[in-house]
Amino acid sequence: MRIEGLGSPPYLPDKQAPTPQEKQAIETKIAEVKQELKNEAQENLEKQARKQEAEKLLRMNEYYIKELLFIFSSKGNAETIEKLARLLKKQKEMLSR
């Protein structure tokens, strides 16, 4: 029997070393967790990229809407009609992506 005092270290039960199968199972679990973390990080990066692309499209759409409003409010000369055609073509290309 061991009596713990002020000078003695705390009692720690003897622990057996893990078997090779246990070591392999632990290493496999660690590899799985690392892979899951890597996949989650990749998914987060992809979500962030999609969000930035959506924000960019929103800003572009606002710009084109303002341009169209400006063109519609103009007198309708040939230059503004050509500009409208170019803007509509760009909008069509953006939507087809």
MIMI-831057 format. One record per residue (C-alpha): x negated, y negated, z negated. Coordinates in Angstrom, 3 decimals. Example, Ala and Ser with C-alpha at 12.3 -4.5 7.8 and 13.67 -1.06 7.14 Angstrom:
2
<x -12.300, y 4.500, z -7.800> .
<x -13.670, y 1.060, z -7.140> .
//
This chain:
97
<x 0.000, y 0.000, z 0.000> .
<x -1.275, y -3.454, z 0.878> .
<x -0.659, y -6.516, z -1.220> .
<x -0.785, y -9.826, z 0.609> .
<x -2.432, y -12.618, z -1.241> .
<x -3.717, y -16.032, z -0.467> .
<x -6.896, y -14.820, z 1.145> .
<x -5.557, y -11.892, z 3.090> .
<x -4.210, y -12.139, z 6.665> .
<x -0.528, y -11.351, z 7.195> .
<x 0.329, y -7.713, z 7.634> .
<x 0.670, y -6.697, z 11.248> .
<x 1.800, y -3.198, z 12.051> .
<x -0.450, y -1.221, z 14.344> .
<x 0.817, y -1.480, z 17.877> .
<x 0.150, y 1.211, z 20.395> .
<x -1.284, y 0.253, z 23.738> .
<x 1.272, y 0.445, z 26.564> .
<x 1.122, y 3.453, z 28.823> .
<x 0.133, y 3.024, z 32.482> .
<x 3.794, y 3.426, z 33.479> .
<x 4.815, y 0.661, z 31.060> .
<x 2.043, y -1.559, z 32.368> .
<x 3.190, y -0.928, z 35.942> .
<x 6.816, y -1.684, z 35.002> .
<x 5.773, y -4.939, z 33.307> .
<x 3.630, y -5.990, z 36.290> .
<x 6.487, y -5.171, z 38.671> .
<x 8.902, y -7.266, z 36.602> .
<x 6.418, y -10.159, z 36.542> .
<x 6.027, y -9.966, z 40.328> .
<x 9.821, y -9.950, z 40.772> .
<x 10.248, y -13.007, z 38.556> .
<x 7.452, y -14.844, z 40.405> .
<x 9.092, y -14.029, z 43.747> .
<x 12.480, y -15.248, z 42.478> .
<x 10.909, y -18.505, z 41.316> .
<x 9.180, y -18.943, z 44.665> .
<x 12.467, y -18.301, z 46.506> .
<x 14.329, y -20.789, z 44.318> .
<x 11.652, y -23.408, z 44.935> .
<x 11.913, y -22.824, z 48.697> .
<x 15.717, y -23.082, z 48.570> .
<x 15.454, y -26.338, z 46.644> .
<x 13.089, y -27.766, z 49.249> .
<x 15.463, y -26.733, z 52.042> .
<x 18.446, y -28.279, z 50.235> .
<x 16.507, y -31.488, z 49.740> .
<x 15.545, y -31.608, z 53.427> .
<x 19.178, y -31.037, z 54.495> .
<x 20.328, y -33.773, z 52.122> .
<x 17.776, y -36.227, z 53.531> .
<x 18.839, y -35.348, z 57.084> .
<x 22.497, y -35.913, z 56.202> .
<x 21.675, y -39.289, z 54.627> .
<x 19.716, y -40.250, z 57.728> .
<x 22.656, y -39.336, z 59.975> .
<x 25.006, y -41.333, z 57.773> .
<x 22.810, y -44.410, z 58.029> .
<x 22.560, y -43.956, z 61.803> .
<x 26.318, y -43.539, z 62.144> .
<x 26.903, y -46.747, z 60.179> .
<x 24.531, y -48.555, z 62.512> .
<x 26.258, y -47.265, z 65.627> .
<x 29.688, y -48.125, z 64.253> .
<x 28.535, y -51.685, z 63.624> .
<x 27.109, y -51.856, z 67.129> .
<x 30.354, y -50.575, z 68.619> .
<x 32.361, y -53.131, z 66.642> .
<x 30.064, y -55.861, z 67.893> .
<x 30.445, y -54.698, z 71.482> .
<x 34.226, y -54.412, z 71.221> .
<x 34.429, y -57.916, z 69.803> .
<x 32.335, y -59.369, z 72.642> .
<x 33.790, y -60.705, z 75.879> .
<x 33.170, y -57.470, z 77.778> .
<x 30.548, y -58.568, z 80.298> .
<x 28.524, y -55.977, z 82.246> .
<x 25.582, y -55.971, z 79.850> .
<x 27.706, y -55.119, z 76.800> .
<x 29.504, y -52.380, z 78.715> .
<x 26.144, y -50.838, z 79.644> .
<x 25.045, y -51.096, z 76.039> .
<x 28.244, y -49.366, z 74.958> .
<x 27.587, y -46.555, z 77.425> .
<x 24.059, y -46.078, z 76.050> .
<x 25.317, y -46.020, z 72.480> .
<x 28.015, y -43.506, z 73.316> .
<x 25.440, y -41.334, z 75.039> .
<x 23.177, y -41.449, z 71.958> .
<x 26.121, y -40.633, z 69.717> .
<x 27.041, y -37.673, z 71.909> .
<x 23.444, y -36.382, z 71.791> .
<x 23.381, y -36.697, z 67.997> .
<x 26.631, y -34.803, z 67.608> .
<x 25.519, y -32.032, z 69.959> .
<x 22.487, y -31.205, z 67.753> .
//
